[in-house]
Amino acid sequence: MVIAVASGKGGTGKTTIAANLAWVAEKPVQLLDCDVEEPNVHLFLNGPPENETFVTLPIPQIDAERCNGCGECSRFCSFNAIAVVKGTPLIFPELCHACGGCARVCPQGAISEKEERIGAVQERRVGGIHLVTGLLTVGLSLAPPVVRAVKARSDQDMPVVLDAPPGTGCPVVAALQGADFALLVTEPTPFGLHDLRLAVELVRKLEIPFAVVVNRVGIGDERVHRFCSDEGIPIFSEFPDDRRVAEAYSRGKLLVEALPHWRPLFVDLWKKIEAATRS
């Protein structure tokens, strides 16, 4: 069972929900932090990494002696990672998606590939949680390969909680693909509703069963609730706006530990997800 916790926008409490949900499970759980541009689950489940592996991509290299400047590689590349200027090819590694097509179309066989590091994957074990964290190298925009590297370490013998990146872009799609259930975290504000609509459209296109969690109830209005009612979307849980939550978060504390009366809310949420994935 792979549960993806996602949100149409950042700052809704997605990571808080994911970490606390995994903590209350009554069995060993794997928690995948796929928010590789800003991973922060490890701040709440602190512990030294057991191991770290690098994530690499094959980046093209040009043999200047064999290249005749024909420009076939540049014309083929949809991502503008290769430009040929006055017969001289220029490579922009940060734009390359490692498809290998440029090497295939080069009539001179002048293009080879070299593995370049784009990120890393760390693993920790805290209590009954196996935490896998992806870290994209700062300055790069190649999150999906790092997301896929994190997911490649998923253990199908235990429940998996996946903390997806915020938004609805390519990194989110890479994280959600293959999930058994999606939990969309939102807040009752105009911005929350706008981005919830986008997230709902995405999971429907991916044909993933889903439900909504409304966080910080009390700061906005009822438009999110009306939208879910009109669209037939179940709301599995509602969490009130509470200053103590922000205080616990700022100290890197799990809510179910800092505020024990919140534990039943997460236990109930876990049971609802289990029931939904069985039906």
C-alpha positions in Angstrom: 0.0 0.0 0.0 1.5 3.3 -1.1 -0.1 6.4 0.3 0.9 9.7 -1.4 0.4 12.8 0.7 0.2 15.8 -1.7 -1.0 19.4 -1.9 -1.6 21.8 -4.7 0.4 24.5 -2.9 3.2 24.6 -0.3 2.6 25.5 3.3 -0.6 23.5 3.8 0.9 21.1 6.3 1.6 18.2 3.9 4.8 17.1 5.5 3.4 17.4 9.0 0.5 15.2 8.0 2.8 12.6 6.3 5.3 12.4 9.2 2.6 12.1 11.9 0.6 9.6 9.9 3.6 7.3 9.5 4.4 7.7 13.2 1.0 6.4 14.5 1.0 3.3 12.3 0.8 0.1 14.3 3.4 -1.6 12.1 6.7 -0.9 10.5 6.3 1.8 7.8 8.5 3.3 5.1 8.4 7.0 4.7 9.6 8.5 1.4 10.5 12.2 1.3 10.1 13.0 -2.4 10.1 16.7 -1.9 13.7 16.6 -3.1 14.2 20.3 -3.6 13.3 21.1 0.0 13.3 17.8 2.0 12.4 18.3 5.7 10.9 15.1 7.1 14.3 14.3 8.7 13.9 17.4 10.9 11.1 15.6 12.7 12.5 12.1 12.5 16.1 13.0 13.5 18.8 10.4 13.2 22.1 9.9 11.4 21.9 8.6 7.9 22.7 4.9 7.7 23.9 5.2 4.1 23.9 7.7 1.2 24.0 7.0 -2.5 24.4 9.4 -5.3 21.9 9.9 -8.1 23.5 10.5 -11.5 22.4 11.1 -15.1 24.3 10.3 -18.3 25.3 13.7 -19.8 26.6 14.0 -23.4 30.2 14.7 -24.1 31.5 15.8 -27.5 34.6 14.4 -29.2 35.8 17.6 -30.9 38.1 15.6 -33.3 35.2 13.6 -34.7 32.5 16.3 -34.6 31.9 18.1 -38.0 29.4 20.6 -36.6 26.4 19.3 -38.6 24.0 20.2 -35.9 21.9 17.0 -35.9 22.2 16.7 -32.1 21.0 20.3 -31.6 18.0 19.8 -33.9 17.0 16.6 -32.1 17.2 17.9 -28.6 13.7 19.1 -27.4 15.2 20.6 -24.2 17.8 22.9 -25.9 20.6 21.2 -24.0 22.8 21.3 -27.1 23.4 24.3 -29.3 25.8 24.5 -32.3 27.3 27.9 -32.8 29.4 28.4 -35.9 30.0 24.7 -36.2 31.0 24.3 -32.5 28.6 22.3 -30.2 27.8 23.7 -26.7 26.3 21.5 -24.0 24.1 22.9 -21.2 24.1 20.0 -18.7 21.5 21.6 -16.4 19.0 21.4 -19.3 19.8 17.8 -20.3 17.2 15.1 -19.6 19.5 12.2 -20.4 17.4 10.7 -23.1 20.5 9.6 -25.1 18.9 10.7 -28.3 21.7 13.0 -29.3 24.3 10.2 -29.3 22.0 8.1 -31.4 21.4 10.6 -34.1 25.0 11.8 -34.4 26.2 10.6 -37.9 29.9 10.9 -36.8 29.6 9.0 -33.6 31.1 11.9 -31.8 28.9 11.9 -28.7 29.5 9.7 -25.7 28.0 10.0 -22.2 29.4 10.6 -18.8 27.6 10.1 -15.5 27.1 13.4 -13.6 25.8 13.7 -10.1 22.5 15.4 -9.7 21.5 14.5 -6.2 21.6 11.9 -3.4 19.4 9.5 -1.5 19.8 9.1 2.3 18.2 6.4 4.5 17.5 6.5 8.2 15.7 4.3 10.7 13.8 6.0 13.5 11.6 3.9 15.7 9.5 1.7 13.3 10.0 4.1 10.4 12.4 3.6 7.5 12.9 7.1 6.2 14.2 7.6 2.6 15.1 11.1 1.7 15.9 12.5 -1.7 18.2 15.6 -2.1 18.4 17.4 -5.4 21.7 19.2 -6.0 21.2 22.9 -5.4 20.8 24.9 -8.6 19.5 22.0 -10.7 16.0 21.6 -12.0 16.1 17.8 -12.5 13.9 16.7 -9.7 12.0 13.8 -11.3 15.0 11.5 -11.6 15.8 12.0 -7.9 12.2 11.4 -7.1 12.3 8.1 -9.0 15.5 7.2 -7.3 13.8 7.6 -3.9 10.8 5.5 -5.0 13.1 2.8 -6.3 13.9 2.1 -2.7 10.3 1.5 -1.7 9.7 -1.7 0.2 6.5 -3.5 -1.0 6.5 -5.7 2.1 5.4 -2.7 4.3 3.1 0.2 4.0 4.6 3.2 2.3 3.8 6.9 3.1 5.1 9.2 0.4 5.6 12.9 1.0 5.1 14.4 -2.4 6.5 17.8 -3.6 4.0 20.7 -3.5 2.2 21.8 -6.7 1.1 19.9 -9.8 4.3 19.9 -11.9 6.5 17.1 -13.2 8.1 16.3 -9.8 4.6 15.7 -8.4 3.6 13.5 -11.3 6.7 11.4 -10.8 5.9 11.0 -7.1 2.3 10.2 -7.6 2.7 7.6 -10.3 2.0 4.1 -9.0 0.4 5.3 -5.7 -2.5 3.3 -4.4 -4.1 6.3 -2.7 -3.6 10.1 -2.5 -4.3 12.3 0.4 -4.7 15.9 -0.7 -3.9 18.4 2.1 -5.5 21.8 1.7 -6.5 24.8 3.8 -9.9 26.7 3.8 -8.6 29.8 1.9 -9.1 31.1 -1.6 -5.5 30.1 -2.5 -6.1 26.7 -0.9 -9.2 26.1 -2.9 -7.6 27.2 -6.2 -4.7 24.8 -5.8 -6.9 22.0 -4.5 -8.8 22.2 -7.8 -5.6 21.7 -9.7 -4.5 18.8 -7.4 -7.9 17.1 -7.8 -7.7 17.4 -11.6 -4.2 15.8 -11.5 -5.1 12.8 -9.4 -8.2 12.2 -11.5 -6.1 12.2 -14.7 -3.7 9.7 -13.0 -6.8 7.7 -11.9 -5.6 7.5 -8.3 -8.3 7.2 -5.6 -8.1 10.1 -3.2 -9.5 12.0 -0.3 -9.0 15.5 1.3 -7.6 16.7 4.6 -8.5 20.2 5.5 -5.9 21.8 7.7 -6.0 25.0 9.8 -9.8 25.0 9.9 -11.0 28.3 11.3 -8.8 30.6 9.3 -11.0 30.9 6.2 -14.4 30.0 5.0 -16.5 27.1 3.8 -15.7 27.2 0.1 -13.3 24.2 0.3 -16.0 22.2 2.0 -18.6 23.2 -0.5 -16.3 22.3 -3.4 -15.7 18.8 -1.9 -19.4 18.3 -1.4 -20.3 19.3 -4.9 -17.6 17.1 -6.4 -18.3 14.1 -4.2 -14.9 14.2 -2.7 -14.6 12.7 0.8 -13.0 14.8 3.6 -11.2 12.2 5.8 -10.1 14.7 8.5 -10.1 18.3 9.6 -7.4 19.8 11.8 -8.1 23.1 13.6 -5.8 26.1 13.4 -3.7 26.0 16.6 -0.8 28.1 17.6 0.7 25.1 19.5 1.0 23.2 16.3 3.3 26.0 14.9 5.3 26.0 18.1 5.8 22.2 17.9 6.7 22.5 14.2 9.3 25.2 14.9 11.0 22.9 17.4 11.0 19.9 15.1 8.5 18.0 17.2 5.9 15.5 16.0 2.4 16.7 16.8 1.4 13.3 18.2 4.3 13.6 20.7 4.1 17.3 21.5 0.2 17.3 21.6 -0.9 13.8 22.6 -4.6 14.7 22.1 -3.9 14.9 18.4 -2.9 11.3 18.2 -6.5 9.9 17.9 -7.1 12.2 14.9 -4.1 10.6 13.0 -5.0 7.1 14.1 -8.5 7.7 12.7 -7.1 9.1 9.5 -4.8 6.0 9.1 -7.8 3.7 9.6 -9.9 5.5 7.0 -7.1 5.2 4.4 -6.7 1.5 5.1 -10.4 1.0 4.7 -10.4 3.0 1.4 -7.5 1.0 -0.1 -9.2 -2.3 0.8 -12.6 -1.3 -0.9 
